[in-house]
Amino acid sequence: MLTGTEGCPPAAAGWEARLRTGVLAEPLGARWPAHVLLRPDGYVAWAGVEPGLGLTRALRRWCGEPRTVAG
């Protein structure tokens, strides 16, 4: 599960089919991460203010390679 303030961020493109996303009803505050990736066992796999390379690395580790759309 990936939580955040706006659903699935662009850094998670390709993993949408393997992720459940949740939008926080209220921000947790400046000292808390805006986005959290939870493993199936409930542990935090990644947390950060801005999704980017760290989120992509965590998704690769826990969800495998992203799916690409053949064009």
Backbone as XML, in Angstrom:
<?xml version="1.0"?>
<chain id="A" units="angstrom">
  <residue number="1" name="MET">
    <atom name="N" x="0.842" y="-1.167" z="0.000"/>
    <atom name="CA" x="0.000" y="0.000" z="0.000"/>
    <atom name="C" x="0.887" y="1.229" z="0.000"/>
  </residue>
  <residue number="2" name="LEU">
    <atom name="N" x="0.510" y="2.211" z="-0.805"/>
    <atom name="CA" x="1.217" y="3.477" z="-0.871"/>
    <atom name="C" x="0.256" y="4.569" z="-0.436"/>
  </residue>
  <residue number="3" name="THR">
    <atom name="N" x="0.609" y="5.250" z="0.637"/>
    <atom name="CA" x="-0.235" y="6.347" z="1.103"/>
    <atom name="C" x="0.391" y="7.662" z="0.710"/>
  </residue>
  <residue number="4" name="GLY">
    <atom name="N" x="-0.420" y="8.669" z="0.622"/>
    <atom name="CA" x="0.082" y="9.990" z="0.268"/>
    <atom name="C" x="-1.053" y="10.990" z="0.236"/>
  </residue>
  <residue number="5" name="THR">
    <atom name="N" x="-0.792" y="12.107" z="-0.386"/>
    <atom name="CA" x="-1.786" y="13.164" z="-0.427"/>
    <atom name="C" x="-2.480" y="13.266" z="-1.778"/>
  </residue>
  <residue number="6" name="GLU">
    <atom name="N" x="-1.998" y="12.526" z="-2.802"/>
    <atom name="CA" x="-2.605" y="12.665" z="-4.121"/>
    <atom name="C" x="-2.717" y="11.371" z="-4.906"/>
  </residue>
  <residue number="7" name="GLY">
    <atom name="N" x="-2.875" y="10.249" z="-4.275"/>
    <atom name="CA" x="-2.992" y="8.997" z="-5.010"/>
    <atom name="C" x="-1.645" y="8.510" z="-5.514"/>
  </residue>
  <residue number="8" name="CYS">
    <atom name="N" x="-1.634" y="7.864" z="-6.675"/>
    <atom name="CA" x="-0.429" y="7.238" z="-7.209"/>
    <atom name="C" x="0.472" y="8.278" z="-7.887"/>
  </residue>
  <residue number="9" name="PRO">
    <atom name="N" x="1.667" y="8.526" z="-7.344"/>
    <atom name="CA" x="2.563" y="9.525" z="-7.931"/>
    <atom name="C" x="3.223" y="9.012" z="-9.212"/>
  </residue>
  <residue number="10" name="PRO">
    <atom name="N" x="3.722" y="9.907" z="-10.061"/>
    <atom name="CA" x="4.393" y="9.496" z="-11.297"/>
    <atom name="C" x="5.559" y="8.531" z="-11.073"/>
  </residue>
  <residue number="11" name="ALA">
    <atom name="N" x="6.247" y="8.624" z="-9.942"/>
    <atom name="CA" x="7.373" y="7.721" z="-9.658"/>
    <atom name="C" x="6.919" y="6.273" z="-9.538"/>
  </residue>
  <residue number="12" name="ALA">
    <atom name="N" x="5.619" y="6.042" z="-9.350"/>
    <atom name="CA" x="5.083" y="4.684" z="-9.219"/>
    <atom name="C" x="4.468" y="4.180" z="-10.521"/>
  </residue>
  <residue number="13" name="ALA">
    <atom name="N" x="4.674" y="4.910" z="-11.611"/>
    <atom name="CA" x="4.134" y="4.488" z="-12.906"/>
    <atom name="C" x="4.676" y="3.115" z="-13.268"/>
  </residue>
  <residue number="14" name="GLY">
    <atom name="N" x="3.815" y="2.238" z="-13.695"/>
    <atom name="CA" x="4.198" y="0.872" z="-14.043"/>
    <atom name="C" x="3.889" y="-0.122" z="-12.947"/>
  </residue>
  <residue number="15" name="TRP">
    <atom name="N" x="3.643" y="0.358" z="-11.753"/>
    <atom name="CA" x="3.316" y="-0.515" z="-10.626"/>
    <atom name="C" x="1.858" y="-0.370" z="-10.183"/>
  </residue>
  <residue number="16" name="GLU">
    <atom name="N" x="1.077" y="0.458" z="-10.861"/>
    <atom name="CA" x="-0.289" y="0.750" z="-10.414"/>
    <atom name="C" x="-1.125" y="-0.510" z="-10.194"/>
  </residue>
  <residue number="17" name="ALA">
    <atom name="N" x="-0.960" y="-1.505" z="-11.062"/>
    <atom name="CA" x="-1.750" y="-2.729" z="-10.954"/>
    <atom name="C" x="-1.381" y="-3.553" z="-9.719"/>
  </residue>
  <residue number="18" name="ARG">
    <atom name="N" x="-0.194" y="-3.331" z="-9.167"/>
    <atom name="CA" x="0.256" y="-4.099" z="-8.002"/>
    <atom name="C" x="0.199" y="-3.303" z="-6.710"/>
  </residue>
  <residue number="19" name="LEU">
    <atom name="N" x="-0.272" y="-2.067" z="-6.790"/>
    <atom name="CA" x="-0.327" y="-1.209" z="-5.602"/>
    <atom name="C" x="-1.760" y="-0.888" z="-5.223"/>
  </residue>
  <residue number="20" name="ARG">
    <atom name="N" x="-1.980" y="-0.784" z="-3.953"/>
    <atom name="CA" x="-3.197" y="-0.161" z="-3.443"/>
    <atom name="C" x="-2.758" y="1.195" z="-2.945"/>
  </residue>
  <residue number="21" name="THR">
    <atom name="N" x="-3.486" y="2.219" z="-3.315"/>
    <atom name="CA" x="-3.122" y="3.555" z="-2.869"/>
    <atom name="C" x="-4.206" y="4.097" z="-1.960"/>
  </residue>
  <residue number="22" name="GLY">
    <atom name="N" x="-3.791" y="4.916" z="-1.048"/>
    <atom name="CA" x="-4.711" y="5.574" z="-0.132"/>
    <atom name="C" x="-4.298" y="7.021" z="0.040"/>
  </residue>
  <residue number="23" name="VAL">
    <atom name="N" x="-5.267" y="7.882" z="0.088"/>
    <atom name="CA" x="-5.008" y="9.307" z="0.276"/>
    <atom name="C" x="-5.295" y="9.648" z="1.730"/>
  </residue>
  <residue number="24" name="LEU">
    <atom name="N" x="-4.352" y="10.328" z="2.357"/>
    <atom name="CA" x="-4.527" y="10.728" z="3.745"/>
    <atom name="C" x="-5.644" y="11.764" z="3.848"/>
  </residue>
  <residue number="25" name="ALA">
    <atom name="N" x="-6.530" y="11.584" z="4.791"/>
    <atom name="CA" x="-7.623" y="12.535" z="4.987"/>
    <atom name="C" x="-7.083" y="13.888" z="5.424"/>
  </residue>
  <residue number="26" name="GLU">
    <atom name="N" x="-6.043" y="13.855" z="6.237"/>
    <atom name="CA" x="-5.395" y="15.082" z="6.703"/>
    <atom name="C" x="-3.892" y="14.853" z="6.711"/>
  </residue>
  <residue number="27" name="PRO">
    <atom name="N" x="-3.113" y="15.834" z="6.291"/>
    <atom name="CA" x="-1.654" y="15.695" z="6.377"/>
    <atom name="C" x="-1.233" y="15.469" z="7.833"/>
  </residue>
  <residue number="28" name="LEU">
    <atom name="N" x="-0.192" y="14.687" z="8.008"/>
    <atom name="CA" x="0.272" y="14.373" z="9.359"/>
    <atom name="C" x="1.100" y="15.484" z="9.979"/>
  </residue>
  <residue number="29" name="GLY">
    <atom name="N" x="1.524" y="16.438" z="9.193"/>
    <atom name="CA" x="2.338" y="17.533" z="9.708"/>
    <atom name="C" x="3.699" y="17.565" z="9.057"/>
  </residue>
  <residue number="30" name="ALA">
    <atom name="N" x="4.398" y="18.646" z="9.257"/>
    <atom name="CA" x="5.686" y="18.867" z="8.591"/>
    <atom name="C" x="6.756" y="17.858" z="8.990"/>
  </residue>
  <residue number="31" name="ARG">
    <atom name="N" x="6.678" y="17.295" z="10.182"/>
    <atom name="CA" x="7.714" y="16.364" z="10.652"/>
    <atom name="C" x="7.487" y="14.941" z="10.169"/>
  </residue>
  <residue number="32" name="TRP">
    <atom name="N" x="6.360" y="14.656" z="9.534"/>
    <atom name="CA" x="6.033" y="13.312" z="9.077"/>
    <atom name="C" x="6.199" y="13.225" z="7.563"/>
  </residue>
  <residue number="33" name="PRO">
    <atom name="N" x="6.554" y="12.050" z="7.039"/>
    <atom name="CA" x="6.660" y="11.910" z="5.582"/>
    <atom name="C" x="5.286" y="12.031" z="4.919"/>
  </residue>
  <residue number="34" name="ALA">
    <atom name="N" x="5.275" y="12.599" z="3.725"/>
    <atom name="CA" x="4.019" y="12.765" z="2.992"/>
    <atom name="C" x="3.573" y="11.460" z="2.332"/>
  </residue>
  <residue number="35" name="HIS">
    <atom name="N" x="4.518" y="10.566" z="2.045"/>
    <atom name="CA" x="4.225" y="9.309" z="1.356"/>
    <atom name="C" x="4.862" y="8.153" z="2.117"/>
  </residue>
  <residue number="36" name="VAL">
    <atom name="N" x="4.133" y="7.044" z="2.208"/>
    <atom name="CA" x="4.640" y="5.854" z="2.899"/>
    <atom name="C" x="4.268" y="4.627" z="2.075"/>
  </residue>
  <residue number="37" name="LEU">
    <atom name="N" x="5.246" y="3.760" z="1.812"/>
    <atom name="CA" x="5.014" y="2.486" z="1.143"/>
    <atom name="C" x="5.059" y="1.405" z="2.212"/>
  </residue>
  <residue number="38" name="LEU">
    <atom name="N" x="3.943" y="0.711" z="2.385"/>
    <atom name="CA" x="3.847" y="-0.344" z="3.391"/>
    <atom name="C" x="3.976" y="-1.706" z="2.726"/>
  </residue>
  <residue number="39" name="ARG">
    <atom name="N" x="4.784" y="-2.562" z="3.339"/>
    <atom name="CA" x="4.900" y="-3.936" z="2.870"/>
    <atom name="C" x="3.635" y="-4.693" z="3.251"/>
  </residue>
  <residue number="40" name="PRO">
    <atom name="N" x="3.389" y="-5.866" z="2.643"/>
    <atom name="CA" x="2.202" y="-6.653" z="3.000"/>
    <atom name="C" x="2.141" y="-7.044" z="4.477"/>
  </residue>
  <residue number="41" name="ASP">
    <atom name="N" x="3.308" y="-7.138" z="5.133"/>
    <atom name="CA" x="3.305" y="-7.501" z="6.551"/>
    <atom name="C" x="3.146" y="-6.297" z="7.476"/>
  </residue>
  <residue number="42" name="GLY">
    <atom name="N" x="2.944" y="-5.101" z="6.890"/>
    <atom name="CA" x="2.695" y="-3.906" z="7.693"/>
    <atom name="C" x="3.912" y="-3.057" z="8.002"/>
  </residue>
  <residue number="43" name="TYR">
    <atom name="N" x="5.100" y="-3.547" z="7.700"/>
    <atom name="CA" x="6.309" y="-2.759" z="7.935"/>
    <atom name="C" x="6.461" y="-1.687" z="6.863"/>
  </residue>
  <residue number="44" name="VAL">
    <atom name="N" x="7.129" y="-0.615" z="7.193"/>
    <atom name="CA" x="7.378" y="0.461" z="6.239"/>
    <atom name="C" x="8.550" y="0.069" z="5.347"/>
  </residue>
  <residue number="45" name="ALA">
    <atom name="N" x="8.312" y="0.028" z="4.028"/>
    <atom name="CA" x="9.367" y="-0.275" z="3.063"/>
    <atom name="C" x="10.078" y="0.994" z="2.614"/>
  </residue>
  <residue number="46" name="TRP">
    <atom name="N" x="9.360" y="2.111" z="2.611"/>
    <atom name="CA" x="9.927" y="3.394" z="2.203"/>
    <atom name="C" x="9.011" y="4.503" z="2.716"/>
  </residue>
  <residue number="47" name="ALA">
    <atom name="N" x="9.603" y="5.623" z="3.066"/>
    <atom name="CA" x="8.837" y="6.810" z="3.456"/>
    <atom name="C" x="9.612" y="8.034" z="3.004"/>
  </residue>
  <residue number="48" name="GLY">
    <atom name="N" x="8.908" y="9.031" z="2.532"/>
    <atom name="CA" x="9.576" y="10.241" z="2.083"/>
    <atom name="C" x="8.617" y="11.383" z="1.845"/>
  </residue>
  <residue number="49" name="VAL">
    <atom name="N" x="9.181" y="12.557" z="1.731"/>
    <atom name="CA" x="8.387" y="13.758" z="1.479"/>
    <atom name="C" x="8.040" y="13.850" z="0.001"/>
  </residue>
  <residue number="50" name="GLU">
    <atom name="N" x="8.987" y="13.507" z="-0.861"/>
    <atom name="CA" x="8.809" y="13.624" z="-2.309"/>
    <atom name="C" x="9.098" y="12.276" z="-2.957"/>
  </residue>
  <residue number="51" name="PRO">
    <atom name="N" x="8.100" y="11.655" z="-3.613"/>
    <atom name="CA" x="8.374" y="10.379" z="-4.270"/>
    <atom name="C" x="9.357" y="10.584" z="-5.420"/>
  </residue>
  <residue number="52" name="GLY">
    <atom name="N" x="10.289" y="9.687" z="-5.540"/>
    <atom name="CA" x="11.296" y="9.790" z="-6.594"/>
    <atom name="C" x="12.108" y="8.520" z="-6.634"/>
  </residue>
  <residue number="53" name="LEU">
    <atom name="N" x="13.423" y="8.673" z="-6.709"/>
    <atom name="CA" x="14.320" y="7.534" z="-6.858"/>
    <atom name="C" x="14.201" y="6.543" z="-5.698"/>
  </residue>
  <residue number="54" name="GLY">
    <atom name="N" x="14.079" y="7.035" z="-4.480"/>
    <atom name="CA" x="13.959" y="6.130" z="-3.338"/>
    <atom name="C" x="12.714" y="5.269" z="-3.419"/>
  </residue>
  <residue number="55" name="LEU">
    <atom name="N" x="11.600" y="5.862" z="-3.825"/>
    <atom name="CA" x="10.360" y="5.100" z="-3.985"/>
    <atom name="C" x="10.509" y="4.089" z="-5.111"/>
  </residue>
  <residue number="56" name="THR">
    <atom name="N" x="11.107" y="4.494" z="-6.212"/>
    <atom name="CA" x="11.306" y="3.582" z="-7.341"/>
    <atom name="C" x="12.148" y="2.380" z="-6.925"/>
  </residue>
  <residue number="57" name="ARG">
    <atom name="N" x="13.205" y="2.605" z="-6.188"/>
    <atom name="CA" x="14.046" y="1.495" z="-5.699"/>
    <atom name="C" x="13.258" y="0.558" z="-4.796"/>
  </residue>
  <residue number="58" name="ALA">
    <atom name="N" x="12.471" y="1.108" z="-3.880"/>
    <atom name="CA" x="11.671" y="0.279" z="-2.966"/>
    <atom name="C" x="10.623" y="-0.517" z="-3.734"/>
  </residue>
  <residue number="59" name="LEU">
    <atom name="N" x="9.978" y="0.095" z="-4.712"/>
    <atom name="CA" x="8.984" y="-0.624" z="-5.510"/>
    <atom name="C" x="9.619" y="-1.755" z="-6.290"/>
  </residue>
  <residue number="60" name="ARG">
    <atom name="N" x="10.810" y="-1.521" z="-6.845"/>
    <atom name="CA" x="11.513" y="-2.608" z="-7.563"/>
    <atom name="C" x="11.818" y="-3.762" z="-6.623"/>
  </residue>
  <residue number="61" name="ARG">
    <atom name="N" x="12.250" y="-3.429" z="-5.416"/>
    <atom name="CA" x="12.603" y="-4.486" z="-4.463"/>
    <atom name="C" x="11.384" y="-5.289" z="-4.035"/>
  </residue>
  <residue number="62" name="TRP">
    <atom name="N" x="10.290" y="-4.622" z="-3.720"/>
    <atom name="CA" x="9.127" y="-5.296" z="-3.144"/>
    <atom name="C" x="8.068" y="-5.713" z="-4.162"/>
  </residue>
  <residue number="63" name="CYS">
    <atom name="N" x="8.069" y="-5.103" z="-5.344"/>
    <atom name="CA" x="7.019" y="-5.394" z="-6.330"/>
    <atom name="C" x="7.562" y="-5.876" z="-7.668"/>
  </residue>
  <residue number="64" name="GLY">
    <atom name="N" x="8.874" y="-5.987" z="-7.807"/>
    <atom name="CA" x="9.455" y="-6.423" z="-9.072"/>
    <atom name="C" x="9.582" y="-5.275" z="-10.058"/>
  </residue>
  <residue number="65" name="GLU">
    <atom name="N" x="9.865" y="-5.611" z="-11.295"/>
    <atom name="CA" x="10.045" y="-4.598" z="-12.334"/>
    <atom name="C" x="8.694" y="-4.004" z="-12.730"/>
  </residue>
  <residue number="66" name="PRO">
    <atom name="N" x="8.687" y="-2.725" z="-13.131"/>
    <atom name="CA" x="7.421" y="-2.108" z="-13.538"/>
    <atom name="C" x="6.950" y="-2.675" z="-14.874"/>
  </residue>
  <residue number="67" name="ARG">
    <atom name="N" x="5.657" y="-2.622" z="-15.082"/>
    <atom name="CA" x="5.103" y="-3.025" z="-16.366"/>
    <atom name="C" x="5.190" y="-1.858" z="-17.316"/>
  </residue>
  <residue number="68" name="THR">
    <atom name="N" x="5.505" y="-2.169" z="-18.547"/>
    <atom name="CA" x="5.566" y="-1.122" z="-19.558"/>
    <atom name="C" x="4.477" y="-1.366" z="-20.576"/>
  </residue>
  <residue number="69" name="VAL">
    <atom name="N" x="3.998" y="-0.305" z="-21.159"/>
    <atom name="CA" x="2.959" y="-0.414" z="-22.187"/>
    <atom name="C" x="3.644" y="-0.441" z="-23.541"/>
  </residue>
  <residue number="70" name="ALA">
    <atom name="N" x="3.368" y="-1.476" z="-24.321"/>
    <atom name="CA" x="3.969" y="-1.587" z="-25.652"/>
    <atom name="C" x="3.317" y="-0.536" z="-26.550"/>
  </residue>
  <residue number="71" name="GLY">
    <atom name="N" x="4.137" y="0.207" z="-27.266"/>
    <atom name="CA" x="3.592" y="1.271" z="-28.092"/>
    <atom name="C" x="3.901" y="1.059" z="-29.470"/>
  </residue>
</chain>
